[in-house]
Amino acid sequence: MDMPSDAPVGGLIDRSATGVVSSPSDARLDQAKYLHHAGSPWFLALTALGVVFGDIGTSPLYAFQVALTGTGHPAPTAADVLGIVSLILWALMVMVSLKYVVFVLRADNDGEGGILALLSLVGADQVAKGAKLPAIVLLGVIGASLLYGDGVITPAISVLSAMEGLKLVAPGFEHFIVPATIAVLVGLFVIQQHGTGIIGKLFGPIMVVWFVVIGGLGAANIWLAPAILRAVNPAEAAQFLIADPKVSFVVIGAVFLALTGGEALYADMGHVGASAIRRAWFGLVLPALLLNYFGQGALILADPTAADNPFYKLAPGWALIPMLLLATFATIIASQALISGVFSLTRQAMQMGLSPRAKITPTSFDEAGQIYVPAANWLLMVGTLFTVVLFRSSENLAAAYGIAVSGTMLITTILLYRVTVSRWQWPAAVAIPVIAVFGAIDATFLVSNSIKIVEGGWFPLIVGTVIAILMLCWRKGSWEVKHRLHEMSMPLPEFLVYADNAVIGRAPGMGVWLTKVDHGASPMLLRHIEHNRVLHETVVLLTFISDRRPRVPFHERHSVHRLGHGFYRIQVRLGFMQTPDIPLTLINCNRLGFDADLEHKNYYIAHETIVRSEEGSSMGPITFAVFSFLNRIASRAPDFFKIPQDAIIEVGFRAAI
């Protein structure tokens, strides 16, 4: 044996990666580690308007109207209007401005946000380790599952609320609302495969126009009824809550609809950075939203009969059709942001071992965050269209909407406590009161929305429950398979002796063995030697390892060890926002000093037949059946790892778990 087992190849580990990149996107991202979100701050703020604020920016279409309906009064009273507007004002200030924009955006995982990024930040080691399910991982899974439920509802309620302006243009158009909504949504999902690069450049300017217009319409109506400014006083909110606790409890759930895009501020942070989000929020979005909500309140004070659709009735008659078109564009943008978020969430779940493999298609050479996941796209489209047909109006959907988002926000607050104590080193005497205030408000919103379960809140709960069960079954089954493969593997020192004795010939070229076993020889390699007794001159045992960071810098990504007699072990560490690419990995390793013949190579992958052990299986029959189904429909390894189809050899073996 020419070198000791596991001896590293000289100069390969931690060697400079100058001039070596795995893709154009990776090159820019590696540089961006030190120049994060380089570019004009105001251009990034403009981008944030198009990417981040579509959801919360279109809430005025329905939030105030639904809250007025919640009072149960045929004609809203002045106390109702002042109280609801005051509640919306202070909810936006405390729960969005203070909680999310000031505090939560600080909890970035190397620039990335979202509930799975937060989970990776505070409990990454517990996601994949062991068969037991830590409470913090369960919370993260539940939060992510509820976000998928939100992803089904948001496009439906956003586009429906915009299309409902048709009945104001002409009452006879009311029957076309649902078909028009379906047509817009189908078109939106169909164009996803082309990416958002070109269309995305239009999103920011359109949202600027949207916020300026809704703010201007609100300001014009405030001018006509300035009494609405009394709602700035939080006493108006307090008096409304105290006057009739039963009514106020219902209204709180509707007021929450004004906050529903708050979680998106955090989930989309990786696109533009926290500073751009803060600049756009305080510079334009928050003032425009407040002006519009106050304007709607002023309109109702002047004309209580406008409560059936106060948003559109802010506009003069001649502006109704242009406003309808602008609202349609705004809701499409709001839906696009959520759909893109689901794609990112799906990739994070795959890399963290919470989801089976799915095909991922990059749609931009400049931004790694811009991806297309076909399976997620079409499943989301089916779910969204079903939601539209099932609920048929934004008012009906509002009952289903709040509970998913409020649950996710509460879980974010709980995980944020771990960040304040473990990462920010806050003393408990400071962290507990701050988190308790946010948690109490989140819990109030959640309980208030829970009374809508019968009216429609059951829908996102069912969607979230199904997604959570799938995630947990996949996590359990994947761990059991990996554990079983390690039991069936052979330690490397023993394997090298075994290979010397068992292999009778070495063929020219290189064989790359993709394996989940990171500290030994995998069962498929042992089975191949047992049956064929022939190997390539160069044998590479290649393993991908998930890292808690979103992206692993290039110089930390590759670890190459020469084992002797032509055997190498390559470990590639990837973050949860990176996608594996085996051919490019080998090119990078070769340029770093791994001298191998890349022209003549074959890729060996396992074709595992997973069966449930009849003796002492740790998986119940239902859990195993779910995992087995997901394993069958998972994207094929060659597609996911970008392996050329003409160079694949599958080695089958049976594993009982």
Residue pairs with C-beta under 8 A, 6 or more apart in sequence:
1 496
1 564
1 565
2 564
2 565
3 562
3 563
3 564
4 564
5 492
5 493
5 496
5 563
5 564
6 492
6 561
6 563
6 569
7 561
7 562
7 563
7 564
8 559
8 560
8 561
8 562
9 560
9 561
9 562
9 568
9 593
9 594
10 593
11 592
11 593
12 558
12 560
12 589
12 592
12 593
12 594
13 559
13 560
14 555
14 556
15 555
15 592
15 593
16 555
17 30
17 554
17 555
17 588
17 592
19 591
20 554
20 588
20 591
20 592
21 27
21 30
21 554
21 588
22 554
22 581
22 584
22 585
22 588
23 362
23 365
23 581
23 584
24 365
24 366
25 362
25 364
25 365
25 366
25 367
25 368
26 368
26 554
26 578
28 366
29 368
29 551
30 553
30 554
32 38
33 110
33 551
33 553
36 111
36 273
37 44
37 111
37 272
37 273
37 275
37 276
41 275
41 276
41 279
42 279
44 272
44 273
44 275
44 276
44 279
45 272
45 276
45 279
45 280
45 283
46 204
46 205
46 208
46 280
47 200
47 203
47 204
47 271
47 272
47 276
48 204
48 271
48 272
48 276
48 277
48 279
48 280
49 57
49 203
49 204
49 207
49 208
49 211
49 280
49 284
49 285
50 200
50 202
50 203
50 204
50 205
50 206
50 207
50 333
51 200
51 203
51 204
51 268
51 271
51 272
51 337
51 340
52 264
52 265
52 268
52 269
52 271
52 272
52 277
52 280
52 337
53 207
53 211
53 261
53 264
53 265
53 280
53 281
53 285
54 158
54 203
54 207
54 261
54 264
54 330
54 331
54 333
54 334
54 335
54 336
54 337
54 338
55 154
55 158
55 260
55 261
55 264
55 334
55 337
55 338
56 96
56 258
56 259
56 260
56 261
56 262
56 264
56 265
56 285
56 289
57 207
57 210
57 211
57 261
57 285
57 288
57 289
57 330
57 334
58 158
58 161
58 162
58 327
58 330
58 331
58 334
59 257
59 258
59 259
59 260
59 261
59 289
60 214
60 258
60 289
60 292
60 293
60 296
60 311
61 158
61 161
61 162
61 311
61 327
61 331
61 394
62 157
62 161
62 257
62 311
62 394
62 395
62 398
63 88
63 254
63 255
63 257
63 258
63 293
64 84
64 85
64 88
64 258
64 293
64 296
64 297
64 310
64 311
65 307
65 308
65 309
65 310
65 311
65 395
66 254
66 257
66 395
66 398
67 84
67 87
67 88
67 251
67 254
67 255
67 257
68 76
68 80
68 81
68 84
68 300
68 307
68 310
69 254
69 307
69 395
70 247
70 250
70 251
70 253
70 254
71 80
71 84
71 247
71 250
71 251
72 247
72 250
73 80
75 304
75 305
75 307
76 300
76 304
76 307
78 227
78 301
79 239
79 240
79 243
80 240
81 228
81 231
81 297
81 300
81 301
82 228
82 230
82 231
82 236
82 240
82 297
83 231
83 236
83 237
83 239
83 240
83 241
83 243
83 248
83 251
84 240
84 251
84 255
84 297
85 228
85 231
85 236
85 293
85 294
85 296
85 297
86 231
86 232
86 233
86 234
86 236
86 237
86 240
87 237
87 240
87 241
87 251
87 252
87 255
88 255
88 258
88 293
89 231
89 232
89 237
89 290
89 293
89 294
90 234
90 237
91 255
91 256
91 258
91 259
92 258
92 259
92 286
92 289
92 290
94 441
95 259
95 262
95 409
95 438
95 441
95 442
96 259
96 262
96 265
96 281
96 286
97 281
97 282
97 286
99 262
99 413
99 438
100 262
100 263
100 265
100 266
101 265
101 277
101 278
101 281
101 282
103 416
103 434
104 113
104 265
104 266
104 412
104 416
105 113
105 265
105 266
105 269
105 274
105 277
105 278
106 274
106 424
107 113
107 118
107 121
107 266
107 416
107 419
107 423
108 117
108 269
108 274
109 117
109 118
109 120
109 121
109 548
109 549
109 550
110 549
110 550
110 551
110 575
111 269
111 270
111 273
111 550
112 269
112 270
112 550
112 577
113 266
113 267
113 268
113 269
113 270
114 266
114 267
114 268
114 269
114 270
114 341
114 344
114 345
114 348
115 140
115 143
115 144
115 147
115 263
115 266
115 267
115 408
115 411
115 412
115 415
116 140
116 144
116 345
116 348
116 349
116 352
116 354
116 576
117 270
117 348
117 550
117 576
118 140
118 266
118 412
118 415
118 416
118 419
119 127
119 136
119 137
119 139
119 140
119 143
119 144
119 352
119 415
120 127
120 348
120 352
120 548
120 549
120 576
121 419
121 423
121 548
122 136
122 415
122 418
122 419
122 422
122 423
123 134
123 136
123 137
123 140
123 418
124 352
124 548
125 548
126 134
126 136
126 137
127 137
127 140
127 352
127 353
127 354
127 475
128 352
128 353
128 475
128 479
128 546
130 479
131 476
131 479
131 480
131 483
131 618
133 472
133 475
133 476
136 415
136 418
138 472
139 411
139 414
139 415
140 411
140 415
141 354
141 468
141 471
141 472
141 475
142 407
142 411
142 464
142 468
143 407
143 408
143 411
143 412
143 415
144 345
144 349
144 354
144 467
144 471
145 463
145 464
145 465
145 467
145 468
145 471
146 404
146 405
146 407
146 408
146 411
146 460
146 464
147 263
147 267
147 341
147 342
147 345
147 404
147 408
148 342
148 345
148 463
148 464
148 467
149 404
149 459
149 460
149 461
149 463
149 464
149 467
150 260
150 263
150 338
150 401
150 404
150 405
150 408
150 460
151 338
151 339
151 341
151 342
151 380
152 380
152 383
152 384
152 387
152 460
152 463
153 384
153 387
153 397
153 400
153 401
153 404
153 459
153 460
154 260
154 334
154 335
154 338
154 401
155 185
155 188
155 334
155 335
155 338
155 339
155 380
155 384
156 181
156 185
156 384
156 387
156 388
156 391
156 397
157 394
157 397
157 398
157 401
158 331
158 332
158 334
158 335
159 181
159 184
159 185
159 328
159 331
159 332
159 335
159 388
160 177
160 178
160 181
160 388
160 391
160 393
160 394
160 397
161 327
161 331
161 394
162 324
162 327
162 328
162 330
162 331
163 177
163 180
163 181
163 184
163 328
164 177
164 309
164 393
164 394
165 309
165 312
165 320
165 323
165 324
165 327
166 173
166 174
166 176
166 177
166 180
166 324
167 173
167 174
167 177
168 309
168 312
168 313
168 320
168 324
169 320
169 321
169 324
177 393
178 388
178 389
178 392
181 388
182 385
182 388
182 389
184 328
184 332
185 335
185 381
185 384
185 385
185 388
186 381
186 385
188 332
188 335
188 336
188 339
189 339
189 377
189 378
189 380
189 381
189 384
191 199
192 339
192 372
192 377
193 361
193 372
193 374
193 377
194 363
195 363
195 364
195 370
195 372
196 203
196 336
196 340
196 363
196 370
197 363
197 364
197 366
197 367
197 370
199 336
200 370
203 333
203 336
206 326
206 329
206 330
206 333
207 330
207 333
208 284
209 326
210 326
210 327
210 329
210 330
211 284
211 285
211 288
211 289
212 284
212 288
213 323
213 326
214 288
214 289
214 291
214 292
214 314
215 287
215 288
215 289
215 291
215 292
216 291
217 292
217 295
217 314
217 315
218 288
218 290
218 291
218 292
218 293
218 294
218 295
218 296
218 298
218 314
219 291
219 295
220 295
220 314
221 295
221 296
221 298
221 299
221 302
221 314
222 228
222 229
222 291
222 294
222 295
222 298
224 298
224 302
225 298
225 299
225 301
225 302
226 298
227 298
227 301
228 294
228 295
228 297
228 298
228 301
229 294
230 236
231 237
231 294
231 297
240 248
240 251
241 248
241 252
242 248
249 448
249 451
250 448
250 451
252 444
252 445
252 448
253 402
253 445
253 448
253 449
253 451
253 452
254 398
254 402
256 402
256 405
256 406
256 445
256 448
256 449
257 398
257 401
257 402
258 289
258 293
259 405
259 409
259 445
260 401
260 402
260 405
261 334
262 405
262 409
263 405
263 408
263 409
263 412
264 337
264 338
264 341
265 277
265 281
266 412
267 341
267 344
267 345
268 337
268 340
268 341
269 277
270 344
270 369
270 550
270 577
271 367
271 369
292 311
292 314
295 314
296 310
296 311
296 314
299 306
299 310
299 313
299 314
300 306
300 307
300 310
306 313
312 320
312 323
312 324
315 323
339 377
339 380
340 370
342 373
342 376
342 380
343 371
343 372
343 373
343 376
343 377
344 369
344 371
344 577
346 355
346 358
346 373
346 376
347 360
347 371
347 373
347 576
347 577
347 579
348 576
348 577
349 355
349 471
350 356
350 357
350 358
351 546
351 574
351 575
351 576
351 577
351 578
352 546
352 576
353 474
353 475
353 478
353 479
353 546
354 471
354 474
354 475
355 470
355 471
355 474
356 474
356 630
356 631
356 633
356 634
356 635
357 634
357 635
357 636
357 637
357 640
358 373
358 374
358 375
358 376
358 634
358 635
358 640
359 373
359 374
359 375
359 635
359 639
359 640
360 371
360 372
360 373
360 579
360 640
361 371
361 372
361 373
361 374
362 368
362 370
362 371
362 372
362 579
363 370
363 371
363 372
364 370
368 551
368 577
368 578
369 577
371 579
375 635
383 463
387 397
387 400
387 459
390 459
391 397
391 400
391 456
391 459
396 455
396 456
397 456
399 452
399 455
399 456
399 457
400 452
400 455
400 456
400 457
400 458
400 459
400 460
401 460
402 445
402 448
402 449
402 452
402 457
403 446
403 449
403 450
403 452
403 453
403 457
403 460
403 461
404 460
404 461
404 463
404 464
406 442
406 445
406 446
406 449
407 446
407 464
409 442
409 445
410 439
410 442
410 443
410 445
410 446
413 435
413 438
413 439
413 442
414 435
414 439
416 435
416 438
417 431
417 432
417 435
420 426
420 430
420 431
420 434
420 435
421 428
421 431
449 457
450 457
453 461
469 626
470 626
470 630
473 623
473 626
473 627
473 630
474 626
474 627
474 630
476 619
476 623
476 627
477 610
477 619
477 623
477 624
477 626
477 627
477 628
477 630
477 631
477 657
478 627
480 618
480 619
480 657
481 516
481 608
481 610
481 655
481 657
482 516
483 657
484 655
484 656
484 657
485 516
485 517
485 522
485 523
485 655
486 517
486 519
486 520
488 523
488 526
488 655
489 517
489 519
489 520
489 521
489 522
489 523
489 526
490 498
490 520
490 521
490 526
491 519
491 520
491 521
492 519
492 520
492 521
492 563
492 569
495 520
495 521
495 525
495 526
496 563
496 564
496 565
496 567
498 526
498 529
499 529
499 535
499 565
499 567
500 565
502 529
502 530
502 533
503 529
503 533
503 534
503 535
504 533
504 534
505 533
505 534
505 535
506 534
506 535
506 536
506 537
506 566
507 534
507 535
507 536
507 537
508 536
508 537
508 597
508 600
509 536
509 537
509 538
509 597
509 600
509 601
509 602
510 536
510 537
510 538
510 539
510 540
510 596
510 597
510 598
510 600
510 601
510 602
511 535
511 536
511 538
511 539
511 540
511 601
511 602
511 604
512 540
512 542
512 582
512 586
512 601
512 602
512 603
512 604
513 522
513 524
513 525
513 539
513 540
513 541
513 542
513 604
514 542
514 543
514 582
514 603
514 604
514 605
514 606
514 637
514 641
514 643
515 522
515 524
515 525
515 541
515 542
515 543
515 606
516 522
516 543
516 606
517 523
517 543
518 543
518 545
518 571
521 541
522 541
522 606
523 606
523 653
523 655
524 604
524 605
524 606
524 651
524 653
525 541
525 604
525 651
527 651
527 653
528 535
528 604
528 651
529 535
536 566
536 602
537 566
538 566
538 568
538 596
538 597
539 566
539 567
539 568
540 568
540 569
540 570
540 586
540 596
541 567
541 568
541 569
541 570
542 570
542 572
542 582
542 585
543 569
543 570
543 571
543 572
544 571
544 572
544 573
544 574
544 580
545 571
545 572
545 573
545 574
546 573
546 574
546 575
546 576
547 573
547 574
547 575
547 576
548 575
548 576
549 575
549 576
550 575
550 576
550 577
550 578
551 575
551 577
551 578
552 573
552 574
552 575
552 578
554 588
556 573
557 572
557 573
557 574
557 588
558 570
558 571
558 572
558 573
558 585
558 588
558 589
558 592
559 570
559 571
559 572
559 573
560 568
560 569
560 570
560 589
560 592
560 593
560 594
561 568
561 569
561 570
562 568
563 569
568 594
568 596
570 585
570 589
570 594
572 580
572 585
574 580
580 640
580 641
580 642
581 641
581 642
582 603
582 641
582 642
582 643
583 642
583 643
583 644
584 642
586 594
586 596
586 598
586 601
587 598
589 596
590 596
590 598
601 647
602 647
602 648
602 649
603 638
603 643
603 644
603 647
603 648
603 649
604 649
604 650
604 651
605 637
605 638
605 643
605 648
605 649
605 650
605 651
606 650
606 651
606 652
606 653
607 650
607 651
607 652
607 653
608 652
608 653
608 654
608 655
609 652
609 653
609 654
609 655
610 627
610 628
610 631
610 655
610 657
611 654
611 655
611 656
611 657
612 619
612 621
612 624
612 656
612 657
613 656
613 657
614 656
617 624
617 656
617 657
618 657
619 627
619 657
624 657
637 643
638 644
638 645
638 648
